[in-house]
Amino acid sequence: MKLKTKPFSDQVAIVTGGATGIGRSFTEALALAGAKVVIASRRADVLRSAADEINAMHGAERVFPYEFDIRDRLKIEELVADVFSRWQSIDMLINNSGLAVPESVEDITDKGWDTVMETNLRGVMQLVRQVLPHMRANRFGDIVNISSQAGKHGYAAVPSYCASKFGLLGYAEALRDDVGKAGVNVRVFNLCPGLVDVENSRMDQEPREGFIHVSNMARTLMYALSLDRNVVLEDINLYAR
């Protein structure tokens, strides 16, 4: 059976943390391709500024700010309901929001652990739980998870972050297995970057030593999305030499 495809100009994407850093690079790339991009995070002023700047670049409204907290289940439900109500479709979910709380193994606090897990893992699960039924019904979707090399290797300074990113990859594997066994036209991609320079983000700027330029994240995303719908692309590792 031929799998459904859609041009980017007909797609609606949600990018958590899409106003800054790696998320902004994704937003810019998707908007350039013609997609409608809902950028969702907590800081309304940063969201509005990013949307205005990117929309001005294209002379069209392609980026839409949405204030929400990924740690709040009700806000997640509202985000997904509002986006679907407006466009009757959610074609792409990019789980980009994330944070780290530096604490040693012996000094981990319950608050630090919970903050990291709720942001990096539980929030992703709750978003997917809300979005996936729409993708199933529309017979099309892509879910992109931004993990980390800390999801592949343990680092003493950020044990909770490592645990959350390892967990994200495990959850994503289960998700891929679920949609695969159901024969659903939903792809699951995991990007696992090392250090990404989000400060020197202009194309004429060189990244710091040991970092990759943030534009590599956007190019990797667009490459993955360009593949045939029946291609499985598992964890994508990218880091500086």
C-alpha positions, -999 to +999 in steps of 0.1 A: +000+000+000+013+034-009+019+056+021+004+090+023+027+120+017+021+157+022+042+187+010+056+209+038+033+237+027+003+215+038+018+205+071+013+218+107+041+213+132+044+218+169+080+226+181+084+228+219+111+253+228+109+265+192+118+301+198+154+297+209+185+276+203+182+243+185+144+247+184+146+280+166+168+264+139+141+238+134+114+265+132+133+285+107+140+255+085+104+243+086+090+278+079+114+282+050+100+250+036+065+264+039+051+246+069+029+262+096+049+260+128+035+264+163+063+273+187+054+264+223+072+273+255+068+294+287+081+328+277+055+347+258+078+377+249+105+354+235+079+334+215+063+366+201+096+381+191+108+349+174+076+345+155+076+382+143+112+379+132+108+347+112+074+358+097+090+391+086+117+372+068+092+353+047+066+381+044+040+356+055+025+343+088+040+308+091+051+308+128+025+309+156+035+315+192+018+295+220+025+300+257+025+268+277+044+247+303+054+212+292+052+202+329+015+210+331-007+183+317-037+206+312-017+230+292-005+202+270-041+191+264-051+227+256-022+232+232-030+201+212-067+208+212-062+244+201-038+235+173-061+208+160-092+230+162-075+256+141-061+235+113-077+200+117-043+185+115-011+180+135+015+165+111+047+169+131+057+170+167+092+180+176+099+173+213+128+197+217+122+212+252+147+201+277+168+212+307+195+199+330+200+204+367+237+198+376+238+176+407+261+148+416+248+113+421+250+116+459+235+151+460+205+146+437+174+164+451+139+152+446+130+186+432+159+186+407+152+150+396+114+157+392+120+189+373+142+172+348+120+141+344+088+161+341+104+184+314+125+159+294+104+127+296+070+129+312+061+160+291+071+142+259+049+112+268+019+134+275+024+153+243+026+122+222-004+107+240-025+137+229-010+141+194-008+105+182-046+098+179-048+128+154-019+114+134-034+079+133-068+094+122-051+115+094-028+085+084+002+108+085+027+121+111+063+125+122+075+126+158+110+139+164+127+136+197+157+156+207+178+133+230+215+138+235+248+121+237+239+121+273+212+096+263+240+073+251+267+079+277+266+087+314+281+119+327+288+123+364+277+160+366+242+155+352+229+121+363+192+131+361+196+146+327+213+114+315+185+092+330+159+114+312+176+112+278+182+074+281+146+071+290+135+093+261+152+069+237+136+039+253+102+055+251+108+064+215+117+028+207+085+016+222+066+042+203+082+032+170+074-004+177+038+005+185+031+024+153+051-001+132+030-031+145-002-011+139+009-003+103+004+034+110+021+060+087+039+077+116+077+079+117+097+083+148+132+100+147+157+105+175+184+131+172+213+127+197+236+157+195+267+164+215+276+200+222+257+224+200+267+261+197+235+281+200+254+314+207+273+316+174+242+308+153+247+330+123+258+312+092+289+334+090+300+324+126+323+296+135+312+273+164+333+271+195+359+243+198+342+210+205+307+222+194+288+219+162+270+248+145+233+248+152+225+248+115+236+212+114+207+202+135+182+218+112+198+202+081+197+168+098+160+173+106+152+182+070+172+153+057+154+128+079+120+142+069+129+140+032+133+102+033+107+079+019+079+071+043+088+034+045+124+042+056+133+036+093+161+059+105+171+051+141+191+072+165+211+099+147+243+108+165+261+140+156+289+158+174+321+176+168+354+157+159 
